[in-house]
């Protein structure tokens, strides 16, 4: 594999990683570079923006949920045929879950594992020469992580840029870009992060603007030159994230159901499964020739009234579940319940295939890595199997219902949290998002 790689990271969340990453991807593609992208950690939304900027699917690379063998397999596939693979980091460069070094879900884990250089994005809106001390600390914190360059975000003037850049350059670390804060380049947000790429107004124009910004304000030649070769462990490249739930999988796919990881879909297809998409918002039932149905996460709370009125979808799903398995993750789990209360407090009847009820009016953030030990056989694994994933939702259970739990979940430190989810007949679901089956 000839592709080189580069990681875009920052000292903290909100420094501008996504804006810088998209600008770089768009500018490189415009230049004719075969560029691909990946996202560190559990994230559904950023990879869709990456895909819009590169014209190719983006994947997730997660050192907490994925084995080294799986990381190598996925990165090699993503880089195949590319000149450059750009990995957007998560949170701060060294931020992650407590635990074993290299398995914390930190961006630095990926830099060390693959031997890739890091481009550090720094928000300097409220500092000047002090930024050099910050860069020095990040450059020397871990010998396995190399800072190859810096991109400044939030500069106020050319004088400000020089005040920040000169002491950083004196460290032997080049400053390869500088951006002013511009509202026109900001990405709109909602409660789970950025608005989805498919819903973004004027996405093509935004990508073009970002490309032009990078061409004007980034040293693209210097950034390309800073990329390094991937370091992979030897392997057969056949690691599978999660076994497919069946041969023919009915996958709900629209604005209410969009949170499904590309590496899972790719893994299912490589295992010989066929994925049949349908839209509950368009009142489409699950394809009758499918063997299982998967309802991913998304934003059903924004479309609860439409889903409640979707009689063909709801009735079709109930008939489907009489003979074949149905599984729901997070938003999909909410729709499998008896009712969903929207942000205004208005209740909407859901499919009733499981007995719980949920509310988005009673908001509480649930977030973090989760390790799920399955309590019975299901489409995500056999009884006793461990699946690694995460939770990220604001909805709460208002009624747990009387169904048997699907799994016992532990947090990233191994502490048991609770038994979670539900299973009734062939129907299963939980707020838990699966990323990969645990090794062994």
C-alpha positions as CSV (number, residue, x, y, z in Angstrom):
1,X,0.0,0.0,0.0
2,X,1.5,3.3,-1.1
3,X,-0.9,5.7,0.7
4,X,0.5,8.0,3.3
5,X,-1.4,9.3,6.3
6,X,-1.9,12.3,8.6
7,X,-3.9,12.9,11.7
8,X,-5.7,16.2,12.4
9,X,-5.9,16.8,16.2
10,X,-6.3,19.6,18.7
11,X,-5.7,20.3,22.4
12,X,-9.5,20.2,23.1
13,X,-12.9,20.0,21.5
14,X,-14.2,23.0,19.7
15,X,-10.8,24.1,18.4
16,X,-11.8,23.7,14.7
17,X,-10.7,20.2,13.8
18,X,-13.7,19.5,11.6
19,X,-13.6,22.8,9.7
20,X,-9.8,22.4,9.1
21,X,-10.3,18.7,8.1
22,X,-13.0,19.5,5.6
23,X,-11.1,22.4,4.1
24,X,-8.0,20.3,3.7
25,X,-9.9,17.4,2.2
26,X,-11.8,19.6,-0.3
27,X,-8.7,21.5,-1.4
28,X,-6.7,18.3,-1.9
29,X,-9.5,16.7,-3.9
30,X,-9.7,19.9,-6.1
31,X,-6.0,19.6,-6.6
32,X,-6.4,16.1,-7.9
33,X,-5.0,14.2,-4.9
34,X,-6.8,10.9,-4.3
35,X,-7.7,11.7,-0.7
36,X,-9.7,9.6,1.8
37,X,-10.8,10.3,5.3
38,X,-11.4,8.6,8.6
39,X,-12.8,9.7,12.0
40,X,-11.3,8.7,15.4
41,X,-13.8,7.4,17.9
42,X,-17.6,7.0,17.8
43,X,-19.1,9.6,15.5
44,X,-21.8,9.3,12.8
45,X,-22.0,12.8,11.6
46,X,-18.4,13.9,10.8
47,X,-17.8,10.9,8.4
48,X,-20.7,12.0,6.3
49,X,-19.2,15.5,5.9
50,X,-15.9,13.8,5.0
51,X,-17.6,11.8,2.3
52,X,-19.1,15.0,0.8
53,X,-15.7,16.6,0.7
54,X,-13.8,13.6,-0.8
55,X,-16.5,11.8,-2.8
56,X,-15.6,8.6,-1.0
57,X,-16.9,6.9,2.1
58,X,-15.3,7.7,5.4
59,X,-14.8,5.2,8.2
60,X,-14.4,5.2,12.0
61,X,-11.2,4.0,13.7
62,X,-11.7,3.4,17.5
63,X,-8.9,2.1,19.6
64,X,-11.1,1.4,22.6
65,X,-13.8,-0.6,20.7
66,X,-11.6,-2.2,18.0
67,X,-8.7,-4.6,18.2
68,X,-5.4,-3.7,16.6
69,X,-6.1,-6.3,13.9
70,X,-9.4,-4.7,13.1
71,X,-7.9,-1.2,13.0
72,X,-5.3,-2.4,10.6
73,X,-7.9,-4.1,8.4
74,X,-10.2,-1.0,8.2
75,X,-7.4,1.5,7.7
76,X,-5.8,-0.6,4.9
77,X,-9.1,-0.8,3.1
78,X,-9.8,2.9,3.5
79,X,-6.3,3.8,2.2
80,X,-6.4,1.3,-0.7
81,X,-6.1,3.2,-4.0
82,X,-5.6,6.6,-2.2
83,X,-2.6,8.9,-2.1
84,X,-3.4,10.2,1.3
85,X,-5.7,9.2,4.2
86,X,-6.6,12.0,6.6
87,X,-7.8,11.0,10.1
88,X,-9.8,13.6,12.0
89,X,-9.3,13.2,15.8
90,X,-11.7,13.3,18.6
91,X,-11.7,15.6,21.6
92,X,-8.2,16.6,22.7
93,X,-5.3,14.6,21.2
94,X,-4.6,12.7,24.4
95,X,-8.2,12.5,25.8
96,X,-9.7,9.1,26.1
97,X,-11.2,6.6,28.5
98,X,-9.2,5.4,31.5
99,X,-7.4,2.1,31.0
100,X,-4.7,0.4,29.1
101,X,-2.4,2.6,27.0
102,X,-3.2,2.2,23.3
103,X,-6.8,1.1,24.1
104,X,-8.3,4.3,25.5
105,X,-10.1,5.6,22.4
106,X,-7.7,8.6,22.2
107,X,-6.5,10.1,19.0
108,X,-3.0,9.7,20.2
109,X,-3.6,5.9,20.3
110,X,-4.1,5.9,16.5
111,X,-1.0,8.1,16.0
112,X,1.1,5.7,17.9
113,X,-0.4,2.6,16.5
114,X,-0.1,3.6,12.8
115,X,3.1,5.7,13.3
116,X,1.3,8.7,11.7
117,X,2.3,12.4,12.2
118,X,-0.1,14.8,13.8
119,X,-1.2,18.2,12.5
120,X,-2.2,20.2,15.6
121,X,-5.1,22.7,15.3
122,X,-4.9,25.4,17.9
123,X,-7.6,28.0,18.7
124,X,-5.5,31.1,19.4
125,X,-8.4,33.6,19.6
126,X,-7.5,34.4,23.2
127,X,-3.7,34.0,23.3
128,X,-0.5,34.9,21.4
129,X,3.0,33.8,22.3
130,X,1.7,31.4,25.0
131,X,0.5,29.1,22.2
132,X,4.2,28.0,21.8
133,X,4.3,26.7,25.3
134,X,1.2,24.7,24.6
135,X,2.7,23.3,21.4
136,X,6.0,22.4,23.2
137,X,4.0,20.5,25.8
138,X,2.0,18.5,23.2
139,X,5.2,17.8,21.2
140,X,7.1,16.3,24.2
141,X,4.2,14.7,26.1
142,X,4.5,11.2,24.4
143,X,7.6,10.1,22.5
144,X,5.3,7.8,20.4
145,X,3.3,10.8,19.0
146,X,5.0,13.3,16.7
147,X,3.6,16.8,16.0
148,X,4.5,17.5,12.4
149,X,3.0,20.9,12.1
150,X,0.4,23.4,13.4
151,X,-2.6,25.1,12.0
152,X,-3.8,28.2,13.8
153,X,-7.5,29.0,14.1
154,X,-9.1,32.2,15.3
155,X,-6.4,34.7,14.4
156,X,-7.4,38.4,14.6
157,X,-4.9,40.0,12.3
158,X,-1.6,39.5,10.5
159,X,0.2,40.9,13.5
160,X,-1.6,38.4,15.7
161,X,-0.6,35.6,13.4
162,X,3.1,36.6,13.5
163,X,3.0,36.9,17.3
164,X,1.7,33.3,17.5
165,X,3.6,31.7,14.7
166,X,7.2,32.9,15.3
167,X,7.8,31.3,18.7
168,X,6.2,28.0,17.5
169,X,8.4,28.0,14.4
170,X,11.4,28.5,16.7
171,X,10.6,25.2,18.3
172,X,11.3,23.5,14.9
173,X,7.6,22.9,14.3
174,X,6.2,24.6,11.2
175,X,3.0,26.6,11.1
176,X,1.3,25.4,8.0
177,X,-1.9,27.4,8.0
178,X,-3.8,30.1,9.8
179,X,-7.6,30.9,9.7
180,X,-9.7,33.8,10.9
181,X,-12.9,33.1,12.7
182,X,-15.6,33.3,10.0
183,X,-19.3,32.6,10.8
184,X,-19.8,31.7,7.1
185,X,-17.6,28.7,7.5
186,X,-19.3,27.5,10.8
187,X,-21.3,24.2,10.6
188,X,-24.8,24.3,12.1
189,X,-25.4,22.2,15.2
190,X,-28.3,20.4,17.0
191,X,-28.5,18.4,20.2
192,X,-26.3,15.4,19.1
193,X,-23.7,17.6,17.4
194,X,-23.6,18.9,13.8
195,X,-26.6,18.9,11.6
196,X,-26.3,15.9,9.3
197,X,-24.6,16.5,6.0
198,X,-27.6,15.3,4.0
199,X,-29.7,18.1,5.7
200,X,-27.1,20.9,5.4
201,X,-28.4,23.8,3.3
202,X,-25.9,24.7,0.6
203,X,-23.5,21.9,1.4
204,X,-21.8,22.0,-2.0
205,X,-21.2,25.8,-1.7
206,X,-19.8,25.3,1.8
207,X,-17.4,22.6,0.6
208,X,-16.3,24.9,-2.3
209,X,-15.8,27.8,0.2
210,X,-13.7,25.6,2.5
211,X,-11.6,24.4,-0.4
212,X,-10.9,28.0,-1.5
213,X,-10.1,29.0,2.1
214,X,-7.5,26.2,2.4
215,X,-6.0,27.1,-0.9
216,X,-5.5,30.7,0.3
217,X,-4.5,30.1,3.9
218,X,-2.9,26.6,4.1
219,X,0.5,25.5,2.9
220,X,-0.9,22.5,1.0
221,X,2.5,21.4,-0.2
222,X,3.9,21.5,3.3
223,X,0.9,19.6,4.7
224,X,1.2,16.9,2.0
225,X,5.0,16.6,2.7
226,X,4.3,16.2,6.4
227,X,2.3,13.0,5.9
228,X,4.0,9.7,6.7
229,X,3.7,6.1,5.8
230,X,1.3,3.8,7.6
231,X,2.8,1.2,10.0
232,X,0.6,-2.0,10.0
233,X,1.0,-5.2,11.9
234,X,1.0,-8.3,9.6
235,X,-2.4,-9.9,9.2
236,X,-4.7,-11.5,6.7
237,X,-7.0,-8.4,6.5
238,X,-10.1,-10.4,7.2
239,X,-11.0,-9.1,10.6
240,X,-14.9,-8.7,10.9
241,X,-16.4,-6.0,13.1
242,X,-19.7,-7.7,13.7
243,X,-21.3,-10.7,12.0
244,X,-24.2,-9.8,9.7
245,X,-27.7,-10.3,11.3
246,X,-28.9,-12.3,8.3
247,X,-28.3,-12.8,4.6
248,X,-30.8,-10.1,3.5
249,X,-31.0,-7.1,5.9
250,X,-33.8,-4.6,5.8
251,X,-32.2,-1.3,6.9
252,X,-34.2,1.7,7.8
253,X,-32.6,4.7,6.1
254,X,-33.8,8.3,6.0
255,X,-33.5,11.5,8.1
256,X,-34.9,9.7,11.2
257,X,-32.7,6.7,10.8
258,X,-29.2,7.5,9.6
259,X,-26.7,6.5,12.4
260,X,-25.2,3.3,11.2
261,X,-21.4,2.8,10.9
262,X,-20.0,2.4,7.4
263,X,-17.5,-0.2,8.7
264,X,-20.4,-2.4,9.8
265,X,-22.3,-2.1,6.5
266,X,-19.0,-2.8,4.6
267,X,-18.3,-5.8,6.9
268,X,-21.8,-7.2,6.3
269,X,-21.5,-6.9,2.5
270,X,-18.0,-8.5,2.6
271,X,-19.5,-11.4,4.5
272,X,-22.0,-11.9,1.7
273,X,-25.0,-10.1,3.1
274,X,-27.4,-7.9,1.0
275,X,-28.6,-4.7,2.5
276,X,-32.1,-3.5,1.4
277,X,-32.9,0.1,2.5
278,X,-36.4,1.5,3.1
279,X,-37.8,4.7,4.5
280,X,-40.1,4.7,7.5
281,X,-40.7,8.5,7.0
282,X,-42.0,7.7,3.5
283,X,-44.3,5.1,5.2
284,X,-42.5,2.2,3.5
285,X,-42.6,-1.2,5.2
286,X,-39.5,-3.3,5.6
287,X,-39.0,-5.3,2.4
288,X,-40.8,-8.6,2.8
289,X,-38.0,-10.7,1.2
290,X,-35.6,-9.6,3.9
291,X,-34.5,-12.0,6.6
292,X,-34.0,-9.4,9.4
293,X,-34.7,-5.8,10.0
294,X,-32.3,-3.2,11.5
295,X,-33.5,0.2,12.8
296,X,-30.5,2.4,13.4
297,X,-30.2,5.5,15.5
298,X,-30.9,9.0,14.3
299,X,-33.5,11.6,15.1
300,X,-36.9,9.9,15.5
301,X,-37.8,12.5,18.2
302,X,-37.8,15.2,15.4
303,X,-40.2,13.1,13.3
304,X,-42.3,11.4,15.9
305,X,-45.7,12.6,14.5
306,X,-44.8,11.4,11.0
307,X,-43.6,8.1,12.3
308,X,-46.8,7.6,14.4
309,X,-48.9,8.2,11.4
310,X,-46.9,5.8,9.2
311,X,-49.4,3.0,9.2
312,X,-47.8,0.9,6.4
313,X,-44.4,1.1,8.2
314,X,-45.7,0.3,11.7
315,X,-48.1,-2.5,10.6
316,X,-45.5,-4.0,8.2
317,X,-42.9,-4.0,11.0
318,X,-45.3,-5.8,13.3
319,X,-46.0,-8.5,10.7
320,X,-42.3,-8.8,9.9
321,X,-41.5,-9.4,13.6
322,X,-43.9,-12.4,13.7
323,X,-41.5,-14.5,11.7
324,X,-38.1,-12.7,11.5
325,X,-35.8,-10.7,13.9
326,X,-36.0,-7.0,14.3
327,X,-33.4,-4.9,16.1
328,X,-33.3,-1.3,17.1
329,X,-30.3,0.9,18.2
330,X,-31.0,4.0,20.2
331,X,-33.5,5.9,18.0
332,X,-34.6,2.6,16.5
333,X,-35.1,1.3,20.0
334,X,-37.3,4.3,20.8
335,X,-39.5,3.5,17.8
336,X,-39.8,-0.1,18.9
337,X,-41.4,1.0,22.2
338,X,-45.0,1.9,23.1
339,X,-44.6,5.7,22.9
340,X,-42.2,8.6,22.3
341,X,-42.7,12.0,23.9
342,X,-41.3,14.8,21.8
343,X,-39.5,17.9,23.0
344,X,-42.8,19.8,23.5
345,X,-44.1,17.0,25.8
346,X,-46.6,15.6,23.3
347,X,-46.8,11.8,23.3
348,X,-46.8,9.7,20.1
349,X,-47.7,6.0,19.8
350,X,-44.8,4.0,18.3
351,X,-44.8,0.4,17.1
352,X,-45.3,-1.3,20.5
353,X,-43.1,-4.2,19.6
354,X,-41.3,-3.7,23.0
355,X,-43.0,-2.4,26.2
356,X,-40.9,0.6,27.1
357,X,-41.7,4.3,26.6
358,X,-39.2,7.1,26.0
359,X,-39.2,10.9,26.3
360,X,-37.2,13.6,24.7
361,X,-38.9,16.3,26.8
362,X,-37.2,14.9,29.9
363,X,-33.7,15.4,28.6
364,X,-30.6,13.9,30.2
365,X,-27.3,13.3,28.4
366,X,-26.2,9.7,28.4
367,X,-22.7,9.4,26.9
368,X,-19.8,7.1,27.0
369,X,-18.2,3.8,25.9
370,X,-20.1,0.7,26.8
371,X,-19.2,-3.0,26.9
372,X,-22.3,-5.1,26.5
373,X,-22.5,-8.8,27.6
374,X,-25.5,-10.3,25.8
375,X,-28.0,-12.1,28.0
376,X,-29.4,-14.2,25.2
377,X,-28.9,-15.0,21.5
378,X,-29.7,-12.1,19.3
379,X,-28.8,-10.6,15.9
380,X,-25.8,-8.8,17.4
381,X,-24.3,-11.9,18.9
382,X,-24.8,-15.1,20.9
383,X,-25.6,-15.3,24.6
384,X,-22.5,-14.4,26.7
385,X,-20.8,-12.6,23.8
386,X,-19.2,-9.2,24.5
387,X,-19.9,-6.3,22.1
388,X,-18.1,-3.0,22.4
389,X,-19.9,0.2,21.6
390,X,-21.2,3.4,23.1
391,X,-24.2,5.4,24.2
392,X,-25.0,9.0,23.1
393,X,-28.5,10.2,23.6
394,X,-30.6,12.8,25.5
395,X,-33.8,10.7,25.6
396,X,-34.8,9.0,28.8
397,X,-37.0,6.0,29.7
398,X,-40.3,7.0,31.2
399,X,-41.4,3.4,31.5
400,X,-39.1,0.4,31.4
401,X,-41.9,-2.0,30.4
402,X,-41.9,-5.7,31.3
403,X,-39.5,-7.2,28.6
404,X,-36.5,-9.2,29.4
405,X,-33.2,-7.2,29.2
406,X,-31.0,-7.6,26.2
407,X,-27.6,-7.1,27.8
408,X,-25.6,-6.2,30.9
409,X,-23.5,-3.1,30.2
410,X,-20.3,-1.9,31.8
411,X,-18.6,1.5,31.3
412,X,-15.2,2.0,29.8
413,X,-13.5,1.2,33.2
414,X,-15.4,-2.1,33.5
415,X,-17.8,-1.0,36.2
416,X,-21.2,-2.6,35.7
417,X,-23.9,0.0,35.1
418,X,-27.1,-1.9,34.6
419,X,-29.0,-4.4,32.6
420,X,-30.3,-2.6,29.6
421,X,-32.5,-2.8,26.5
422,X,-35.3,-5.2,25.8
423,X,-36.1,-8.5,24.1
424,X,-39.5,-9.9,23.3
425,X,-39.8,-12.8,20.9
426,X,-37.8,-12.0,17.8
427,X,-37.5,-8.2,18.7
428,X,-34.5,-6.7,20.5
429,X,-33.3,-3.2,21.1
430,X,-31.3,-0.9,23.3
431,X,-29.8,2.6,23.5
432,X,-26.5,0.9,23.0
433,X,-24.7,1.4,19.6
434,X,-22.5,-1.6,18.5
435,X,-19.1,-0.8,17.1
436,X,-17.4,-4.2,17.1
437,X,-17.5,-7.6,18.8
438,X,-14.8,-8.0,21.4
439,X,-11.9,-10.3,20.7
440,X,-12.0,-13.8,22.1
